[in-house]
Amino acid sequence: MISHQGLSDSRHRGFLVRVCAIAIPLLLGVNPDGFSDTSESREYRSEKHSFRLVPVGGPFDQAWGMAFLPDGRILVTELDGRLRILRPGKRPSDPLPGLPQIEAYGQGGLMDVALDPDFATNKQLYLSHVWDVAGGKTTAVSTARLDGDRLHGFKVIFIGRAGSRSGRHFGSRLRFAADGKLFVTIGDRASRPNAQDLANHAGAILRLNPDGTVPGDNPFVGRAGALPEIWSYGHRNPQGLAVDPDTGRLWSQEHGPRGGDEVNLIERGRNYGWPTITYGRNYVGTKITDETAREGMEQPVTYWVPSIAPSGLTVYRGDRFPLWNGNLFVGALRARLLVRMELDGERVIHEEHLLTDFGNRIRDVRTGPDGSIYLLLDENDAAIWRLEPLQEPAPKKPG
């Protein structure tokens, strides 16, 4: 993974990548306006469904998040501050104008993107990104209006009280709940005590109104020494967040250190333990703590030792893969695979590793409006891929 703190080098490499992305298709006689990927679709068999993995479009440079527009196009963020639109089968658009300069900084930059629940009428979208504050860099949330292929009215609506000069653990995922409230994840900013300190936003999942203000029913509203935006805390670096559209449950996954990656069911006001309890160890192999459980702290629904480096999360609710209904899907960066988890209520009862020979870092996982599962890769020249059933399910009988 490129270190974005060496900005002059990364920009030079980014320039070369973009030149090659144009030159190579021309040399091969491929229309540069169309998408061409050297990897063709692949077929896989899982325990419940046989499926095809199909390239959708690219290339992207350090892609991070995606969101589906109503007309079938896909918004994609790139860490270096670019937002692009992908029409499946085509090359990505030029970066959309209307954003300020958002500088990549270590693991942060322009991260997630989400559509307002009323996007069809108000055209508002939300972005999480790095922002300068007195203590260094933090995670912020902004909104803008998408008009054609340009953004208008960019406005920062929330700035996390999580400033640090570290380039690590920014989070950050954005998800809207059915009631229109916005959930935001922020990592501990590489300072472990932050995650147990309610006086800052680091190591927490936040809940905001769409204008960035605090909902009156948040758990720490009115509590002295606690920031009212906090919904849950004790998190290390959550890079996956999903709302189950059927149950309304909020799920998250987060990076552990050496081991101890977690999937959690997020509940109001709960403490998820980091770093007081963990199944992980320091990167050098020494213990972080002797405790894996403590009264008043939540246990993960599942965890991984060794680490898979999870990123991206979706709860599958769709008609194309009926036997996967209600399953959790998590992408993996380090392990370069897709994890499928079956649930019994709030418990993971079975786990299957898919795409074990795919060989790519999966940064984001989403259920598309067509009922397919979409994967966003984060290497340079990477593409979006889609899981499609080899055989479409029989249509449901009326009544």
NORBELLIN-V278148 format. One record per backbone hydrogen bond with DSSP energy under -1.0 kcal/mol. NH is the residue of the N-H (numbers start at 1). CO is the residue of the C=O. If there is no record, write none. Layout:
BEGIN
NH | CO
NH | CO
END
This chain:
BEGIN
7 | 5
10 | 6
11 | 7
12 | 8
13 | 9
14 | 10
15 | 11
16 | 12
17 | 13
18 | 14
19 | 15
20 | 16
21 | 17
22 | 18
23 | 19
24 | 20
26 | 22
27 | 23
28 | 24
30 | 25
34 | 31
35 | 89
42 | 53
44 | 51
46 | 49
51 | 44
52 | 388
53 | 42
54 | 386
56 | 384
57 | 384
60 | 382
64 | 77
67 | 75
69 | 73
72 | 69
74 | 86
75 | 67
76 | 84
77 | 65
78 | 82
79 | 62
81 | 78
84 | 76
86 | 74
89 | 56
90 | 87
91 | 33
93 | 85
96 | 83
105 | 108
107 | 167
108 | 105
110 | 79
111 | 128
114 | 126
116 | 124
119 | 116
121 | 118
122 | 118
123 | 119
125 | 144
126 | 114
127 | 142
128 | 112
129 | 140
130 | 109
131 | 138
133 | 136
136 | 133
137 | 164
138 | 131
140 | 129
141 | 158
142 | 127
143 | 155
144 | 125
145 | 152
146 | 123
147 | 150
151 | 97
152 | 145
155 | 143
157 | 141
158 | 141
160 | 139
162 | 160
164 | 137
175 | 183
177 | 181
180 | 177
182 | 208
183 | 175
184 | 206
185 | 173
186 | 204
188 | 236
189 | 169
191 | 188
194 | 191
195 | 192
196 | 193
197 | 194
200 | 197
201 | 161
203 | 187
204 | 186
205 | 232
206 | 184
207 | 229
208 | 182
209 | 213
212 | 209
218 | 215
221 | 218
223 | 220
226 | 223
227 | 198
230 | 227
231 | 205
232 | 205
233 | 270
234 | 195
235 | 203
240 | 253
242 | 251
244 | 249
248 | 244
251 | 242
252 | 264
253 | 240
254 | 262
255 | 237
258 | 281
259 | 257
260 | 304
261 | 304
262 | 254
263 | 302
264 | 252
266 | 250
269 | 231
270 | 267
272 | 233
274 | 234
276 | 273
277 | 273
278 | 291
281 | 258
282 | 286
285 | 282
297 | 294
298 | 271
301 | 263
302 | 263
304 | 261
311 | 331
312 | 239
314 | 329
316 | 327
324 | 321
325 | 322
326 | 316
327 | 324
328 | 341
329 | 314
330 | 339
331 | 312
332 | 337
333 | 309
335 | 308
338 | 354
339 | 330
340 | 352
341 | 328
342 | 350
344 | 347
347 | 344
349 | 342
350 | 342
352 | 340
354 | 338
358 | 355
362 | 332
363 | 376
364 | 376
366 | 374
368 | 372
371 | 368
373 | 387
374 | 366
375 | 385
376 | 364
377 | 383
378 | 361
381 | 60
382 | 60
382 | 379
384 | 57
385 | 375
386 | 54
387 | 373
388 | 52
390 | 50
END
